Amino acid sequence: MKTRITELFGIRHPIIQGGMHFVGFAELAAAVSNAGGLGIITGLTQRTPEALAAEIRRCRDMTDKPFGVNLTFLPIVSAPDYPGYIRSIVEGGVRIVETAGNNPQKWLPALHEAGIKVIHKCTSLRHSLKAEAIGCDAVSVDGFECGGHPGEDDVPNFILLPRVAEQLKLPFVASGGMADGRSLVAALALGAEGINMGTRFIATREAPVHDNVKRAIVAASELDTRLIMRSLRNTERVLRNAAVDKLLEKERSLGANLKFEDIIHEVAGVYPRIMKEGDLDAGAWSCGMVAGLIHDVPSVKELIERIMAEADLIIRTRLAGMLGAPGP
């Protein structure tokens, strides 16, 4: 399948693996890229620029296909060493960066000077247009269904994607609710040039996370996620567990008086215990509503081939068959 996204990134299939904390390691990124999609290493999961450089080398040893690095720009006082991370990306020969969080404008000149294409994650039309205005090369449009941070507008993809398609000139992919060939065909019909999948890729054999995490996603339905930190305007969609229930009770009881410090034990530094050790109740962890569409743990290759075969079948048979014979 050829779209503006496959041409921009030099990939066979219009499927991107989103950057995910303590999930986006070299083995998953390489598996996605080897299967014809675009794998992404999560930059800030690596504690230092030197560690990221090593992870890029490790991925390079596993694939000769294009892969990218996610770099999330955090609104915090003690910021990570972003110049160091960008240097590791450039020196590692990476040609694609997925940016997220704060406006990446400050960092675009250094990335573009190195010949790097930038795809920025956006949760609204206005943010997508801003990404276009500052010079990003593509956009990942995250609807309200997505795991992680869906923004504060609560617009689902059935509305958000065509709204973006009406005004954005850049190629964009749909993120949030993407799991199979039906998702891909729907995204294309709504104006996207491909899909970005996060939660779906966690439930694959190559994802370097504990089996407890994969089993929890398969067991979950579309009703099992919760929105946390709404009153802090840092909304995150997570899988419901004991820690999330405790956090939500704090939000209810403290109301407008809630501070981040009140919930720090449920959200800060919990990912290693969850993703590596399988302690699912250690804290809140991102998961999309798409869990309701995930019923197995295939290999990445099996998953991507299945998505593309299903999309092809839908387009060539089911949809084409609805058109009937052309009129006179």
Secondary structure as the mmCIF struct_conf table of DSSP 4:
data_model
#
loop_
_struct_conf.conf_type_id
_struct_conf.id
_struct_conf.beg_label_comp_id
_struct_conf.beg_label_asym_id
_struct_conf.beg_label_seq_id
_struct_conf.end_label_comp_id
_struct_conf.end_label_asym_id
_struct_conf.end_label_seq_id
HELX_RH_AL_P HELX_RH_AL_P1 ARG A 4 PHE A 9
TURN_TY1_P TURN_TY1_P1 GLY A 10 GLY A 10
BEND BEND1 ARG A 12 PRO A 14
STRN STRN1 ILE A 15 GLN A 17
TURN_TY1_P TURN_TY1_P2 HIS A 21 VAL A 23
HELX_RH_AL_P HELX_RH_AL_P2 ALA A 26 ASN A 34
TURN_TY1_P TURN_TY1_P3 ALA A 35 GLY A 36
BEND BEND2 GLY A 37 GLY A 37
STRN STRN2 LEU A 38 LEU A 38
STRN STRN3 GLY A 39 THR A 42
HELX_RH_3T_P HELX_RH_3T_P1 GLY A 43 THR A 45
BEND BEND3 GLN A 46 THR A 48
HELX_RH_AL_P HELX_RH_AL_P3 PRO A 49 MET A 62
BEND BEND4 ASP A 64 LYS A 65
STRN STRN4 PHE A 67 PHE A 73
BEND BEND5 VAL A 77 SER A 78
HELX_RH_AL_P HELX_RH_AL_P4 TYR A 82 GLU A 91
TURN_TY1_P TURN_TY1_P4 GLY A 92 GLY A 93
STRN STRN5 ILE A 96 GLY A 101
BEND BEND6 ASN A 102 ASN A 102
HELX_RH_3T_P HELX_RH_3T_P2 GLN A 105 TRP A 107
HELX_RH_AL_P HELX_RH_AL_P5 LEU A 108 GLU A 113
TURN_TY1_P TURN_TY1_P5 ALA A 114 GLY A 115
STRN STRN6 LYS A 117 CYS A 122
BEND BEND7 THR A 123 SER A 124
HELX_RH_AL_P HELX_RH_AL_P6 LEU A 125 ILE A 134
TURN_TY1_P TURN_TY1_P6 GLY A 135 GLY A 135
BEND BEND8 ASP A 137 ASP A 137
STRN STRN7 ALA A 138 ASP A 142
TURN_TY1_P TURN_TY1_P7 PHE A 144 GLU A 145
BEND BEND9 GLY A 147 GLY A 147
STRN STRN8 GLY A 148 GLY A 148
BEND BEND10 GLU A 152 ASP A 153
HELX_RH_AL_P HELX_RH_AL_P7 ASN A 157 GLN A 167
BEND BEND11 LEU A 170 LEU A 170
STRN STRN9 PHE A 172 SER A 175
BEND BEND12 GLY A 176 GLY A 177
BEND BEND13 ASP A 180 ASP A 180
HELX_RH_AL_P HELX_RH_AL_P8 GLY A 181 ALA A 189
TURN_TY1_P TURN_TY1_P8 LEU A 190 GLY A 191
BEND BEND14 GLU A 193 GLY A 194
STRN STRN10 ILE A 195 MET A 197
BEND BEND15 GLY A 198 GLY A 198
HELX_RH_AL_P HELX_RH_AL_P9 THR A 199 ILE A 202
TURN_TY1_P TURN_TY1_P9 ALA A 203 ALA A 203
BEND BEND16 THR A 204 THR A 204
TURN_TY1_P TURN_TY1_P10 ARG A 205 GLU A 206
BEND BEND17 ALA A 207 ALA A 207
BEND BEND18 VAL A 209 VAL A 209
HELX_RH_AL_P HELX_RH_AL_P10 ASP A 211 ALA A 219
TURN_TY1_P TURN_TY1_P11 GLU A 222 LEU A 223
STRN STRN11 THR A 225 ILE A 228
TURN_TY1_P TURN_TY1_P12 ARG A 230 ARG A 233
STRN STRN12 GLU A 236 LEU A 239
HELX_RH_AL_P HELX_RH_AL_P11 ALA A 242 LEU A 254
HELX_RH_3T_P HELX_RH_3T_P3 GLY A 255 ASN A 257
HELX_RH_AL_P HELX_RH_AL_P12 PHE A 260 VAL A 267
BEND BEND19 ALA A 268 GLY A 269
HELX_RH_AL_P HELX_RH_AL_P13 TYR A 271 TYR A 271
HELX_RH_PI_P HELX_RH_PI_P1 PRO A 272 LYS A 276
TURN_TY1_P TURN_TY1_P13 GLU A 277 GLU A 277
TURN_TY1_P TURN_TY1_P14 LEU A 280 ASP A 281
BEND BEND20 ALA A 282 GLY A 283
STRN STRN13 SER A 286 SER A 286
HELX_RH_3T_P HELX_RH_3T_P4 MET A 289 LEU A 293
HELX_RH_AL_P HELX_RH_AL_P14 VAL A 300 LEU A 313
HELX_RH_PI_P HELX_RH_PI_P2 ILE A 314 LEU A 319
HELX_RH_AL_P HELX_RH_AL_P15 ALA A 320 LEU A 323
BEND BEND21 ALA A 325 ALA A 325
HELX_LH_PP_P HELX_LH_PP_P1 PRO A 326 GLY A 327
#
